[in-house]
Amino acid sequence: MPKEVVKRMTTAKQTGAPLLEMRNVKKNFFGNQVLTDINLKLEAGQVLGLVGENGAGKTTLMKILFGMDEIRETGGYGGDIFLNGEKVNFSSPFDALAKGIGMVHQEFSLIPGFTATENILLNREPKKENVVSLVFGERMNTLERREMDRQSEAAIEKMGVRIDENMLINNMPVGHKQFTEIARELSKEQLQLLILDEPTAVLTEHEAVALLDSIRGMASRGIAVIFITHRLQEILSVCDKVAVMRDGCLVQNVNAKDTSVQEITRWMVGRNISSGENKHRQLAHQNVIMSIRHLWVDMPGETVRDVNLDVFEGEILGIGGLAGQGKLGIPNGVMGLYEAGGQVTFRGNEIALNAPRRCLDASLAFVSEDRRGVGLLLDESLEWNIAFPAMQIQNKFLKSYLGGLIKWRDEKAIRDVTEKYIDELAIKCTSSRQNAKELSGGNQQKVCLAKAFALEPQFLFVSEPTRGIDVGAKSLVLNALKKFNQESGVTIVMISSELEELRQVCDRIAIVSGGRIAGILPASDSSEDFGMLMVSQVK
């Protein structure tokens, strides 16, 4: 353990002070009270699970602790924060970093054109002197690439995962981007408190297990962790304490061993959440609406080699599998986001690959797993996000003048459709004109769904639809997908890293392994049967 961290821990022990203490922390945004009298304590080497519904105030509280600019720019906060018994008030994240606090944000803060190593060691790169720098000064030193690789590899190894440290960020799948963010914090020697905001939301179950092991390793080295996640079972498996927030208040703070998923859920939402067990259907007709033959996709981090798959009209087909085996690559390839080959037919007509507009014109739609990079216009309003694709592709929400020579936005129709989906999906926002970037991650995900629903497609790919969504909203979103399928007759292919989520919603589930379909089973089959397909080697 670094000497500086040991010194701080020793000082804290001598004074009897916890590593972190928050006293009566409060925050309001323009008269809207979002946090009320939060009191928390955290000891060195302790893992605290911080849970609550989207919009409960978790991320805002962590932004206060980390000294984020938006807190200072909106009037600061009330209350006091103590670190090792010393009162602190960070004016910027740099102050927090200097005190040994790291934060992995819910949304990525990586430089796309840099490699993983360059992002991990940004502004902390080891350098070496050369002839020029000896004359003109240290600003002319060159990067010590071998040492950079060694340090980044060591940080990655702490997580127990394998990612290519030389891959550019913009070529990485979202799961590898998340590990790069975490590795960047683990590479800092002075780290004594790490905030993880929804770190497993983009990870598969296998990747999430590796991360939980890494959190246990951090705790054993004396690093405290604040772990924010909607996967409540992860909270119970790795955390020492659980703090539950609701509507900006801390409603419970208990030992993890003394509670349960059901109890935490009830505290979070103020009501019991039904499991929404799926009543598996027997489709009356099994007409093939989409046929995929010999599909390959060149998507970084995904292996799609030779996919053959038939989708029946009116069904909800699930696609699952381990990380990198190809499940995310299939919809991205069919919809033209990455280079692909093979043959795809829809209602008997061939769909050209590598041509996204052709897919949309054929009444296909796609909700991507990368909501910020692909799914949203972050600086635009909810109205514009939800209505724009349908306006552009289908000429919806437009008024015609002079016999159609001039078309203009129908503001009332746009507002009506936006408010419809705000109500149906319980999107937490101030109004339909609020910018998408101002919403919590889970509510941004709902906007992506609303945008697809507004297209009224005949066929919908939806990838990781509940990523970053809390337990209460997850049930709402899954029910919305089932309703969309049953009432509108839309065929849905749902890709998810959570097998139980697929079994809850889908009629059949296809498992991808090694870039091919390992098998397709009814959703009612056992988890063990699906597990065997996941680890099978398809030739």
Secondary structure, 3 states (H helix, E strand, C coil): CCHHHHHHHHHHHHHCCCCEEEEEEEEEECCEEEEEEEEEEECCCCEEEEEECCCCCHHHHHHHHHCCHHHHHCCCCEEEEEECCEEECCCCHHHHHHCCEEEECCCCCCCCCCEHHHHHCCCCCCEECCHHHHHHCHHHCEECHHHHHHHHHHHHHCCCCCCCCCCEHHHCCHHHHHHHHHHHHHCCCCCCEEEEECCCCCCCHHHHHHHHHHHHHHHHCCCEEEEECCCHHHHHHHCCEEEEEECCEEEEEEEHHHCCHHHHHHHHHCCCCCCCCCCCCCCCCCCEEEEEEEEEECCCCCCEEEEEEEEECCCEEEEECCCCCCCCHHHHHHCCCCCEEEEEEECCEECCCCCHHHHHHCCEEEECCCHHHHHCCCCCEHHHHHHHHHHHHHCCCEEEECCCCEEEECHHHHHHHHHHHHHHCCCCCCCCCCEHHHCCHHHHHHHHHHHHHHCCCCEEEEECCCCCCCHHHHHHHHHHHHHHHHHHCCEEEEECCCHHHHHHHCCEEEEEECCEEEEEEECCCCHHHHHHHHCCCCC
